[in-house]
């Protein structure tokens, strides 16, 4: 314990470049090239991990000062944190998967592999975020069974060091069947930029529950005013997670992705909450940086998810996409869409149109709005229908919404069609009570 490794070039070893063994705590590794040549411009990878932390707690890899930065590239795994005792380790300020100038890839296979609980990747202080880009598989992989309660904050994942150009991993952050991790946070310093990857943040399998994704830019540059697309922003195959939040700063910007912004897929993708996000606009909610397909898509039996809420802070802006929200198949049942602005700007007084439909429903028993205060959506300004109930969809309840007006209900902000029930039986539009 209590050692410092600084200023070395460590490359071409058959196994790990550095291995911190069980119970070796409070070590610091900084200012080194691990898996590259001495200039940090050419891959000379180690045969396994650049750094392996095995059952060892309380170690620090990197630091907030530029001189503390490690370049950890060209290895099979950049950094691996293995087994349950390896907790409270901090990885900050490093370039993982790139060259020393942060503008070109020198890939690891996996940038950071975490198989242990309670570690921090990045930080909110200036200089604490890592650049984790260019890796051929995952930028960060949180894996079973022990990677719970980890914190991923303040990093650039899939972009170059400036945050203006894509330098993608295959998957930015992969949460693989593990629970209760936090990606991002409510402060500006906690924001991850997760862009330029094939998938931004993937929640995989039934055990990936209780995870919190908030305050991130997913599919845009670091200033939130131009696209650096992932293919899919946030694919979710898991239950009981939260994307965004009602408190100030908790919402994500999920825009510019070539397919869906958020995609719920499969019978395990239940009881998730999406609230407080900008999905398809710039960071101010003023103009379109649309996702190429849907802002939120719910597919293949994904059920009982909630998009929005009755609190003002829970409102999502779902605008500028092809479809604002899609409930995409008959087996997707009981999903709730409440309190959102769909087709307008963030203040609800001007159109930021979805190019097709605000809400397209092919599922069963979908709830759009509601009679409670704050449950109604503003669904206006869309270029085709505000709501399209597709063939075979049934049991939808549409109540308490403003469809074709601004958020005050007093100014025209029309869709081409308000509600189109297209061979769709047994739905309810409105009701006898004022709400």
C-alpha positions in Angstrom: 0.0 0.0 0.0 0.8 3.7 -0.2 3.0 3.7 -3.3 3.2 6.1 -6.2 4.0 5.0 -9.8 4.7 8.0 -12.0 6.3 8.9 -15.3 6.8 5.4 -16.8 6.2 3.9 -20.2 4.9 0.3 -19.6 4.3 -1.7 -22.8 4.4 -5.2 -24.5 4.1 -7.3 -21.3 2.6 -10.7 -21.8 -0.1 -10.1 -19.2 -0.9 -6.9 -17.3 1.1 -3.7 -17.4 0.5 -3.0 -13.7 -1.3 -5.3 -11.3 -2.4 -4.1 -7.8 -2.9 -7.2 -5.7 -5.4 -7.9 -3.0 -5.4 -5.5 0.0 -2.8 -3.1 -1.6 -4.6 0.2 -0.9 -4.0 3.9 -1.4 -1.6 3.6 -4.4 -1.4 6.3 -7.0 -0.6 5.7 -10.7 -0.1 8.9 -12.7 1.7 10.5 -15.6 2.4 7.2 -17.4 2.0 5.7 -20.9 0.5 2.2 -20.5 0.2 0.3 -23.7 1.8 2.9 -26.1 5.2 4.1 -27.0 6.9 6.8 -25.1 5.2 9.6 -27.2 1.7 8.2 -26.7 1.2 8.0 -30.5 1.6 4.3 -31.3 0.1 1.1 -29.9 2.5 -1.2 -28.0 -0.1 -3.0 -26.0 0.1 -5.2 -23.0 -1.4 -8.7 -23.4 -4.2 -8.3 -20.9 -5.0 -5.2 -18.9 -3.0 -2.0 -18.9 -3.9 -1.8 -15.2 -5.5 -4.5 -13.2 -6.9 -3.7 -9.7 -7.6 -7.1 -8.1 -9.5 -7.1 -4.8 -7.7 -3.9 -3.8 -9.6 -0.8 -2.5 -8.9 3.0 -2.3 -6.5 3.4 -5.2 -6.2 6.4 -7.6 -5.5 6.1 -11.3 -4.7 9.6 -12.7 -5.6 13.0 -11.3 -7.0 16.4 -12.0 -3.7 18.0 -13.1 -2.7 17.4 -16.8 0.7 16.1 -15.5 -1.1 13.3 -13.6 -2.9 12.0 -16.8 -2.2 8.5 -17.9 -2.6 7.4 -21.5 -3.9 3.9 -21.2 -4.4 2.6 -24.8 -3.6 -0.4 -27.1 -4.3 -3.1 -24.5 -6.9 -5.8 -24.3 -8.5 -3.9 -21.4 -7.4 -0.5 -20.4 -8.3 -0.7 -16.7 -9.9 -3.7 -15.0 -11.3 -3.4 -11.4 -12.0 -7.0 -10.4 -13.9 -8.6 -7.5 -16.0 -7.4 -4.7 -13.3 -6.1 -2.3 -12.0 -3.7 -5.0 -14.1 -0.7 -3.9 -13.6 3.0 -3.6 -11.1 3.2 -6.4 -11.0 6.4 -8.4 -10.2 6.7 -12.1 -9.8 10.3 -13.2 -8.2 12.6 -15.8 -7.0 9.8 -18.1 -7.0 9.2 -21.8 -8.3 5.7 -22.3 -8.3 4.4 -25.9 -6.8 7.5 -27.6 -3.4 9.0 -28.3 -1.7 11.5 -26.0 -3.4 14.5 -27.7 -6.9 13.0 -27.5 -7.7 13.4 -31.1 -7.2 9.9 -32.6 -7.9 6.3 -31.5 -5.4 3.8 -30.1 -8.0 1.3 -29.1 -8.2 -1.0 -26.2 -10.8 -3.7 -26.6 -12.6 -2.5 -23.5 -11.7 0.9 -22.0 -12.7 0.4 -18.4 -14.0 -3.0 -17.1 -15.6 -2.8 -13.6 -16.5 -6.0 -11.8 -16.6 -4.5 -8.4 -18.9 -2.2 -6.3 -18.6 1.5 -5.3 -16.0 2.9 -7.6 -15.8 6.3 -9.3 -14.9 6.8 -13.0 -14.4 10.5 -13.5 -15.4 13.3 -11.2 -17.1 16.7 -11.0 -13.9 18.8 -10.3 -12.2 20.4 -13.3 -9.9 17.9 -15.0 -11.4 14.9 -13.2 -13.3 13.6 -16.2 -11.7 10.9 -18.4 -11.6 10.7 -22.2 -12.8 7.2 -22.9 -13.0 6.9 -26.7 -11.9 4.8 -29.7 -12.2 1.4 -28.0 -13.4 -1.4 -30.1 -16.0 -2.8 -27.6 -17.2 -0.9 -24.6 -15.9 2.4 -23.4 -17.0 1.4 -19.8 -18.4 -2.0 -19.0 -20.1 -2.5 -15.6 -20.4 -6.3 -15.2 -21.9 -9.0 -13.1 -22.3 -9.9 -10.4 -20.6 -7.2 -8.2 -20.6 -4.0 -10.2 -23.2 -2.1 -8.2 -23.2 1.4 -6.8 -20.6 2.7 -9.2 -20.5 6.4 -10.3 -19.7 7.5 -13.8 -19.4 11.3 -14.0 -17.9 14.1 -16.0 -16.4 12.0 -18.8 -16.2 12.3 -22.6 -17.2 8.9 -23.9 -17.0 8.5 -27.7 -15.8 11.9 -28.6 -12.4 13.6 -28.9 -11.0 15.7 -26.1 -12.6 18.9 -27.4 -16.1 17.2 -27.4 -16.7 18.4 -31.0 -15.8 15.3 -33.1 -16.9 11.7 -32.8 -14.2 9.1 -31.8 -16.6 6.3 -31.0 -16.5 3.2 -28.9 -18.9 0.4 -30.0 -20.9 0.9 -26.8 -20.3 4.0 -24.7 -21.4 2.6 -21.3 -22.7 -1.0 -20.9 -24.5 -1.8 -17.7 -24.6 -5.6 -17.9 -27.1 -7.2 -15.6 -26.0 -5.1 -12.5 -28.0 -2.7 -10.4 -28.0 0.7 -8.7 -25.3 2.5 -10.7 -25.3 6.2 -11.5 -24.4 7.6 -14.9 -24.1 11.4 -14.7 -25.7 13.7 -12.1 -27.5 16.9 -11.5 -24.5 19.3 -11.6 -23.0 20.5 -14.8 -19.6 19.0 -13.8 -21.3 15.6 -13.5 -22.4 15.6 -17.1 -21.0 12.9 -19.3 -20.9 13.5 -23.1 -21.8 10.1 -24.6 -21.8 10.5 -28.3 -20.3 9.0 -31.5 -20.8 5.4 -30.4 -23.0 2.7 -31.9 -25.0 2.7 -28.6 -24.7 5.4 -26.0 -25.7 3.8 -22.7 -27.1 0.2 -22.8 -29.0 -1.3 -19.9 -28.9 -5.1 -20.5 -30.8 -8.0 -18.9 -33.2 -8.2 -16.0 -30.7 -7.6 -13.3 -29.9 -4.1 -14.6 -32.4 -2.4 -12.4 -32.4 0.7 -10.2 -29.8 2.4 -12.4 -30.0 6.2 -12.8 -29.0 8.0 -16.0 -29.2 11.8 -15.6 -27.7 15.1 -16.7 -25.9 13.7 -19.7 -25.6 14.8 -23.3 -26.3 11.7 -25.4 -25.8 12.2 -29.2 -24.6 15.8 -29.2 -21.4 17.7 -28.8 -20.2 19.0 -25.5 -22.1 22.3 -25.9 -25.4 20.7 -26.8 -25.9 22.6 -30.1 -24.9 20.1 -32.8 -25.2 16.3 -33.3 -22.5 13.7 -32.8 -24.7 10.7 -33.4 -24.9 7.4 -31.6 -26.9 5.0 -33.6 -29.2 4.5 -30.5 -28.9 6.9 -27.6 -30.1 4.7 -24.7 -31.2 1.1 -25.4 -33.0 -0.4 -22.4 -33.7 -4.2 -22.1 -34.2 -4.0 -18.3 -36.8 -3.0 -15.6 -37.0 -0.3 -13.0 -34.5 2.3 -14.2 -34.7 6.1 -14.3 -33.7 8.2 -17.3 -33.6 11.8 -16.2 -35.5 13.1 -13.1 -37.8 15.9 -12.0 -35.2 17.9 -10.1 -33.2 20.7 -11.7 -30.3 19.4 -13.8 -31.4 15.8 -13.7 -32.7 15.7 -17.3 -30.6 14.4 -20.1 -30.2 15.9 -23.6 -30.9 12.9 -25.9 -30.7 14.2 -29.4 -29.1 13.7 -32.8 -29.0 9.9 -32.7 -29.5 8.3 -36.1 -32.2 5.9 -34.8 -34.1 6.2 -31.5 -33.2 8.4 -28.6 -34.5 6.0 -26.0 -35.4 2.5 -27.0 -37.3 0.1 -24.7 -37.2 -3.4 -26.0 -38.5 -6.8 -24.7 -40.6 -8.1 -21.9 -37.9 -7.2 -19.3 -38.1 -3.5 -20.1 -40.9 -2.7 -17.7 -41.6 -0.1 -15.0 -38.9 2.3 -16.2 -39.3 6.1 -15.9 -38.3 8.8 -18.5 -38.7 12.3 -17.1 -37.3 15.8 -17.4 -35.4 15.2 -20.6 -34.9 17.1 -23.8 -35.3 14.5 -26.6 -34.7 15.8 -30.1 -33.8 19.4 -29.4 -30.7 21.4 -28.6 -29.7 22.0 -25.0 -32.0 25.0 -24.6 -35.1 23.2 -26.0 -35.4 25.9 -28.7 -34.5 24.2 -32.0 -34.4 20.7 -33.5 -31.5 18.3 -33.3 -33.7 15.4 -34.1 -33.3 11.7 -33.5 -33.7 10.0 -36.9 -36.5 7.7 -35.8 -38.4 8.2 -32.5 -37.6 10.2 -29.5 -38.8 7.3 -27.3 -39.6 3.9 -28.8 -41.3 1.1 -26.9 -41.1 -2.3 -28.6 -41.5 -6.0 -28.4 -43.6 -6.3 -25.2 -42.1 -3.5 -23.2 -44.9 -2.5 -20.8 -45.9 -0.4 -17.8 -43.3 2.3 -18.5 -43.9 6.0 -17.7 -42.8 8.8 -20.0 -43.2 12.1 -18.1 -45.2 12.8 -15.0 -47.5 15.3 -13.3 -44.7 17.5 -11.8 -43.5 20.4 -14.0 -39.9 19.1 -13.7 -40.9 15.7 -14.9 -42.0 17.0 -18.3 -40.1 15.7 -21.3 -39.7 17.7 -24.5 -40.2 15.2 -27.4 -39.7 17.4 -30.5 -37.8 17.5 -33.7 -37.7 13.8 -34.3 -39.4 11.7 -37.0 -41.9 10.4 -34.3 -42.0 12.0 -30.9 -43.0 8.7 -29.2 -43.7 5.3 -30.6 -45.5 2.4 -28.8 -44.6 -0.1 -31.5 -46.4 -3.4 -31.1 -49.5 -5.0 -29.8 -47.7 -6.7 -26.8 -46.6 -3.4 -25.4 -49.3 -2.7 -22.9 -50.1 -0.2 -20.1 -47.5 2.4 -20.9 -48.2 6.0 -19.6 -47.4 9.3 -21.4 -48.1 12.2 -19.1 -47.2 15.9 -18.8 -45.0 16.2 -21.9 -44.6 18.8 -24.6 -44.6 16.8 -27.9 -43.9 18.9 -31.0 -43.1 22.2 -29.3 -40.2 24.1 -27.8 -39.5 23.9 -24.0 -41.8 26.8 -23.2 -44.7 25.3 -25.2 -45.3 28.4 -27.3 -43.7 27.6 -30.7 -43.5 24.5 -32.9 -40.4 22.3 -33.0 -42.3 19.7 -35.2 -41.8 16.0 -35.2 -41.7 15.2 -38.9 -44.4 12.6 -38.8 -46.5 12.0 -35.7 -46.4 13.2 -32.1 -47.4 9.8 -30.6 -47.9 6.7 -32.7 -49.6 3.8 -30.8 -49.7 0.2 -31.9 -50.0 -1.2 -28.4 -52.8 -1.9 -25.9 -54.1 0.1 -23.0 -51.8 3.1 -23.4 -52.6 6.1 -21.2 -52.0 9.5 -22.9 -52.6 12.3 -20.4 -55.0 12.0 -17.5 -57.5 13.9 -15.4 -55.0 14.9 -12.6 -53.4 18.3 -12.5 -50.3 18.2 -14.7 -51.1 14.9 -16.4 -52.1 16.3 -19.7 -49.7 16.6 -22.6 -49.3 19.4 -25.1 -49.2 17.6 -28.5 -49.0 20.3 -31.1 -47.1 21.5 -34.1 -46.5 18.0 -35.6 -46.5 17.7 -39.3 -48.9 14.7 -39.5 -51.1 13.6 -36.6 -50.8 14.7 -33.0 -51.8 11.1 -31.9 -52.1 8.2 -34.4 -53.8 5.1 -33.0 -52.6 2.5 -35.5 -54.5 -0.6 -36.8 -55.2 -3.1 -34.0 -54.2 -0.9 -31.1 -57.0 -0.9 -28.5 -57.9 0.3 -25.0 -56.1 3.6 -25.1 -57.3 6.5 -22.9 -56.7 10.0 -24.2 -57.7 12.7 -21.6 -56.8 16.1 -20.4 -54.4 17.0 -23.3 -54.0 20.2 -25.4 -53.8 18.9 -29.0 -53.2 21.6 -31.5 -52.7 24.6 -29.2 -49.9 26.2 -27.2 -49.4 25.3 -23.6 -51.9 27.8 -22.4 -54.7 26.4 -24.6 -55.3 29.8 -26.1 -53.2 30.0 -29.3 -53.3 27.8 -32.4 -50.3 25.5 -32.8 -51.9 22.9 -35.1 -51.0 19.4 -36.1 -52.2 18.2 -39.6 -54.6 15.9 -37.7 -55.4 16.0 -34.1 -56.3 12.4 -33.3 -56.4 9.7 -36.0 -58.0 6.4 -34.9 -57.0 4.2 -37.8 -58.8 0.8 -37.6 -58.2 1.1 -33.9 -61.2 -0.1 -31.7 -62.4 0.5 -28.2 -60.4 3.6 -27.2 -61.6 6.5 -25.0 -61.0 10.1 -26.1 -62.1 12.6 -23.4 -64.7 11.9 -20.7 -67.6 13.4 -18.8 -65.6 15.1 -16.0 -63.9 18.5 -16.6 -60.4 17.0 -16.2 
